[in-house]
Amino acid sequence: MNELISSLPEQKLISTAVKHGINLYLSRRTKRTLEQLAAGGITLEEAFRSDSQIFRFNLFVESLKKASTDAKANLLKKLYLQCFREEETEQIDDAYYEIFSILGELSDRELRILALLHQYKDLNIESKQNDERYSKYFEHLSSEGLRMPEGASSDAFYYFVADKVGLTAEIVAGLVQRISRTGLLEPDGIDANSNFQKYRFSALYNTIRERLVLDIAS
């Protein structure tokens, strides 16, 4: 178990992990991601140096099994590298259990919706009804920009996302509601004029972003 992966280039972290009792079904994408860790110099001694590290590695591998795209697998790899470096305490282990559980359950499309919400807010699209680049997302409004009877300006987010991901606004609303059940989003007030609920990022989401030190949906 103490042998260095980097000193044995023909060995892969995945095959060694299975040899040492991590008996999981691993997709080709999962294997490739773990092989990248091995190529980066992760050693078995380090990966299994303590109960805490074994716990974190298992969280990582279990979440990788649900990664349907290389982009998500890469995100999870970055998260693992971050938690690998952190202090080994039960509190931090528990935090990463929550993070891996949440991100593991989100689909690639749902992660993209989170990225688009960032873009929507960063560009302040909701206030750009007269900007020709975004005006089509406000076509559901009346000429006065009022809801009657088609909704409020905050609904533009759903039409913006629908355009980017090739779905209807109604389906996007269902996906956003599902994301909100993870605790990453929370309602941003109640507008009786809107057709769809407006959301903002939660404190939990911001904590995950801080730990990842990157946009989790980039």
N, C-alpha and C positions, 0 to 999 in steps of 0.2 A: 504493500500500500504506500510505502514511502518513496517508491521510485519516481523519478521525474519524467513527466510526459515529454517534456522538451528534449530529454536525453534519449528518448526512444521514438523517433519520428514515425516509425511504422505503426506504432500503437496509437489508438484514438481514445480520447477521453470516454466516449460512449461505450466502447467495448470493455474498457477497464472498469467503468462504473457498473456495468451489468455483471462483470466477473466478481465484483465485490458486493453483490447482493441487491442492487437496485434493479429489481425485476419488473420493468415497465415496458409496455409496448411503445416504441419510439418510431415516429415517421421519418422519412428521409430528410425532411426539413429539420426535424429535431436533431437528428444525427449530425447534419451539416453544421448546425449552430453550435453544438457541443464540441465538434471538431475545431471550430474557430477558437473556442476558449482554449483548447489544448495547444493550438498553434501560437496562442498568445502567451504561453508559458505557465498556465494554471497547472499546479502540481496536485497529485492525489494527496500528498501530505497536507497541503493547504486546504483542498476541497473537503477533506474528511478529518480535519485536525481536532474537531470537537463536536459534541452533540449539537451545538448551535449551528455550526457550519453544515453538518449533515442535514439538519432540518431545513436550512435555507436552500441547499442544493436540491433537495426533494421538492420544495415549493416551486423552484425554477423548472425542473423537469416536468412536473405535473402540469404546470401552466403551458409549457411548450407543446404538450400533446394537443392542446386546443388551438394552437396557432395555425391558421389556414393560409397565411401569407408570409413571405420573407420579411416584410416590413414589421409585422407584429412580432415575429420571432426575434428580430433585431432589437426591437423595443424591450422585450423581456430579457434579452441577453444584457443590455445596458443596465436594466434594473438589477439583475443578479450581480453584475460587477460592482454596482454601487453598494448593495447590501453586504457583499462579500468583504468589503473594506471597513464596514462599520463595526463599532464596538459590539462584542458578544454579550448581550444582556437579554433577559426574557422580555423586557419591554420593547426592545427593537425587534426581536424575533416576532412578537405579536403584531407589531406595526407592519412588518413585511408580509406576514400571513394575510392580513387584510388587503394589502396592496396587490399581491399576486393573485389573490382570490378574485378581486374586482376586475383587474386587467385581463385575467385569464378568461373571464366570462364574457367580456365585451368582444363583439365581432369587429372585423376590420372596418366594416361600414360604420359601425357606431363610433369607433375611434376617429374616423374621418369626420363624422358629424361634430365631435368635440373640437377638432381642428378648425372646422368651418365656423363654429361659434366664436372661437378666438378671432378668426379673420373678420367676422361680422362686427364684433365689438371693437377690435383694434382700428378698423376702418370707419367706425361709426356710421355704418350703412343705414341704420334706422333713420338718420337725420338727412339722408341724401335722396329724398324722393324726386328732386328735380335734376339730379345728376343722370345724364343719359346712360352712364355705365350701369346704373342700378334701378332706373325708373321702372323697368318691367316687373320688378318685384313688388311694386306698389299698385299694379293695375287692378287689384281687387278693391281698392279704395274708390270712393266717389271723387269727383273732380275737386271737391273742397278739402279732400284729405281726411274726411270724417268716416266713421265706420258705417254708416247707413247705406245699405244693410250688410255690407260685405266684410266688415272687420276693422281692426285698428292697425296703425303703422307698425306696431311690434310684430304683427303677423308676417311682415316682410321676410323675417329670418327663415320661416318655413318654406317660402317660395324661393328664397336664395339657395337653401340647401337642396331643395327638390330639383332645381335647375342643375346644380353641380353634380349630384349623384344619380340623376335620372329616375327619380321617384315622384310620386304625387306628394303634395303638402300634407295630406291626411296620413299617408304612410310614414312620412318623416315625423309627424307628431307622435305616432305610436312608438317609434324608435326612441325619440327624445324622452318620452314618458318612461320607457324601459330603462334608459340610462339614468334617469332621476332616481329610480329605485335602488341603484347602487350607492347612492349618497353623494355622487359627484356633482349633481346639479340640484338646485333648490328653487322653488317658485320665487319670482321677482315681483311680488305684489299680485293683486287681482284686478284685472281690467274687464269690466262687464261688456265693454265694447268689442273686445277681441274675440276672434274665432279660436285662437290657440293660446295656451298658457305661455307666458314669458318666463324664462329661466335665467339664472345667473350661476356662476361657478361657486361651489361650496368650499368651506374651509378644508374639508377632507381632500378635495381635488387639488387645492393649492399646496397642501402638505405633500401630496404625491409628486407634484411638479417640482417642489423644492428638493425632494430626495433624489429625483431623477436628474435634476439640474438640466432639464431640457423640456421642451413642449412634448407632453406624452403622446400627442397625436401627430407629431411632425413626420 
